Amino acid sequence: MNIEYRKILEKRLKKGIANNKFVIYLQPKFYTKTEKLAGAEALVRWIHPLRGMISPGSFIPLFEKNGLIHILDRFVWNETCEMLKSRIEAGKHVVPVSINVSRVEFYNPELADEIKEIVESHDLPTDLIKIEITETAYADNPAQVQQAVKRLHDYGFLVLMDDFGSGYS
């Protein structure tokens, strides 16, 4: 991928975020026995002005490949925390929300600290944010993932395996 294309892609990503073209949807999670709401998962969608809603399967691998996923991940994490904080301040019921962490993020030794800082900056308890990682993240870099998971646990976060059984297992 050439530098010019990466710059164009980064500009589109930043412009999309600034113009609310990336939208967070919450997918509910239910307890199977009681059918009560257990939480939700924050999912991002790109609402493109010409192509409509773009599936994350189309843009996330591209952002990972071009080193731009950190921008999108932090946007999703911040938006999720902002939504939870707003609901708390309005006196509304909240449930834990899972945020996805790209496999590429595990090459960042400051990952756990960055997530903790985002959650703390919104004055949220860590039990309201759950961290989801994929099997492929673990398969790609088990030592780094284990270290990050331990630090996240130390900070009070619950770490979940996303898409379990779809690959490495």
PLY file of the C-alpha trace (Angstrom):
ply
format ascii 1.0
element vertex 169
property float x
property float y
property float z
element edge 168
property int vertex1
property int vertex2
end_header
0.00 0.00 0.00
1.55 3.30 -0.97
1.84 6.34 1.28
-0.54 8.43 -0.81
-3.34 5.86 -0.50
-2.76 5.60 3.27
-3.07 9.39 3.59
-6.34 9.36 1.62
-7.69 6.55 3.76
-6.66 8.31 6.97
-8.30 11.54 5.78
-11.54 9.66 5.02
-11.46 7.96 8.40
-10.90 11.20 10.31
-13.48 13.05 8.19
-15.96 10.22 8.71
-15.47 10.38 12.47
-15.74 14.18 12.52
-18.93 14.08 10.42
-20.60 11.30 12.42
-20.31 8.77 9.59
-19.07 6.13 12.02
-21.92 5.09 14.27
-21.95 2.90 17.36
-24.74 0.36 17.65
-25.33 -1.68 20.77
-26.10 -5.34 20.28
-27.86 -6.66 23.37
-26.69 -9.75 25.24
-29.15 -11.83 27.22
-28.88 -14.51 29.87
-30.15 -17.68 28.22
-31.84 -19.10 31.32
-33.67 -15.97 32.47
-33.81 -14.08 29.15
-32.91 -10.93 31.07
-30.61 -8.31 29.62
-27.02 -9.06 30.63
-25.20 -6.34 28.73
-24.39 -5.21 25.22
-21.60 -5.14 22.69
-20.55 -1.91 20.99
-20.38 -2.39 17.24
-19.22 0.22 14.76
-20.68 0.82 11.31
-19.54 3.22 8.62
-22.40 5.12 7.03
-20.84 6.09 3.71
-22.48 8.99 1.84
-22.56 7.03 -1.45
-22.35 3.36 -0.47
-24.62 3.41 2.57
-23.87 1.21 5.57
-20.54 -0.53 5.20
-19.89 -3.73 7.14
-16.89 -3.69 9.48
-15.64 -6.77 7.66
-14.94 -4.45 4.74
-13.13 -1.61 6.51
-11.57 -3.01 9.71
-9.03 -5.26 7.92
-8.09 -2.30 5.74
-7.57 -0.04 8.76
-5.58 -2.78 10.51
-3.38 -3.28 7.47
-2.73 0.44 7.11
-2.09 1.16 10.79
-5.23 3.27 11.24
-7.21 0.93 13.49
-5.98 2.73 16.61
-7.94 5.83 15.56
-11.16 3.90 15.05
-10.75 1.78 18.20
-10.26 4.81 20.42
-13.26 6.50 18.82
-15.43 3.46 19.62
-14.07 3.18 23.18
-14.63 6.89 23.86
-18.11 6.94 22.33
-19.12 3.88 24.34
-17.89 5.45 27.57
-19.58 8.74 26.71
-22.88 6.95 26.10
-22.65 5.10 29.43
-21.72 8.29 31.28
-24.68 10.16 29.73
-27.10 7.42 30.76
-25.76 7.41 34.32
-26.03 11.21 34.58
-29.62 11.02 33.27
-30.47 8.45 35.93
-31.10 5.72 33.37
-30.38 2.03 33.79
-26.99 0.88 32.49
-25.58 -2.54 31.76
-21.99 -3.53 31.03
-20.91 -2.90 27.44
-18.24 -4.90 25.66
-15.73 -3.13 23.46
-13.71 -4.91 20.83
-9.95 -4.65 20.75
-8.33 -5.19 17.36
-5.65 -7.88 17.23
-3.23 -5.23 16.00
-3.68 -3.28 19.25
-1.90 -6.01 21.20
1.41 -4.91 19.70
0.98 -1.70 21.73
2.53 -2.26 25.19
0.45 0.66 26.56
-2.90 -0.84 25.50
-4.18 -1.64 29.02
-3.15 1.79 30.31
-4.88 3.55 27.42
-8.16 1.70 27.96
-7.97 2.38 31.70
-7.34 6.10 31.06
-10.33 6.36 28.71
-12.65 4.67 31.20
-11.32 6.77 34.10
-11.66 9.99 32.11
-15.41 9.28 31.95
-15.57 8.45 35.68
-16.83 4.96 34.98
-16.22 1.85 37.05
-14.25 -0.82 35.19
-17.05 -3.35 35.63
-19.17 -1.42 33.11
-16.65 -2.04 30.33
-15.79 -5.53 29.17
-12.94 -6.15 26.77
-13.45 -8.52 23.84
-10.53 -10.07 22.03
-10.59 -12.52 19.15
-9.02 -15.94 18.99
-6.82 -14.74 16.16
-5.31 -12.04 18.39
-4.25 -14.75 20.80
-3.00 -17.04 18.04
-0.98 -14.25 16.42
0.78 -13.05 19.55
0.05 -15.16 22.66
2.73 -13.71 24.96
1.79 -10.10 24.26
-1.93 -10.87 24.61
-1.38 -12.67 27.91
0.58 -9.72 29.26
-2.12 -7.22 28.19
-4.91 -9.41 29.59
-3.11 -9.68 32.93
-2.77 -5.88 33.12
-6.42 -5.43 32.16
-7.41 -7.91 34.90
-5.19 -6.03 37.35
-7.15 -2.87 36.50
-10.46 -4.64 37.14
-11.57 -5.36 33.59
-13.17 -8.62 32.51
-11.71 -9.92 29.25
-13.89 -12.04 26.98
-13.08 -14.20 23.96
-15.00 -12.97 20.92
-15.91 -15.30 18.03
-14.82 -18.33 20.07
-14.54 -21.46 17.93
-14.25 -19.60 14.65
-10.53 -20.12 14.18
-7.72 -21.07 16.52
-9.78 -23.23 18.90
0 1
1 2
2 3
3 4
4 5
5 6
6 7
7 8
8 9
9 10
10 11
11 12
12 13
13 14
14 15
15 16
16 17
17 18
18 19
19 20
20 21
21 22
22 23
23 24
24 25
25 26
26 27
27 28
28 29
29 30
30 31
31 32
32 33
33 34
34 35
35 36
36 37
37 38
38 39
39 40
40 41
41 42
42 43
43 44
44 45
45 46
46 47
47 48
48 49
49 50
50 51
51 52
52 53
53 54
54 55
55 56
56 57
57 58
58 59
59 60
60 61
61 62
62 63
63 64
64 65
65 66
66 67
67 68
68 69
69 70
70 71
71 72
72 73
73 74
74 75
75 76
76 77
77 78
78 79
79 80
80 81
81 82
82 83
83 84
84 85
85 86
86 87
87 88
88 89
89 90
90 91
91 92
92 93
93 94
94 95
95 96
96 97
97 98
98 99
99 100
100 101
101 102
102 103
103 104
104 105
105 106
106 107
107 108
108 109
109 110
110 111
111 112
112 113
113 114
114 115
115 116
116 117
117 118
118 119
119 120
120 121
121 122
122 123
123 124
124 125
125 126
126 127
127 128
128 129
129 130
130 131
131 132
132 133
133 134
134 135
135 136
136 137
137 138
138 139
139 140
140 141
141 142
142 143
143 144
144 145
145 146
146 147
147 148
148 149
149 150
150 151
151 152
152 153
153 154
154 155
155 156
156 157
157 158
158 159
159 160
160 161
161 162
162 163
163 164
164 165
165 166
166 167
167 168
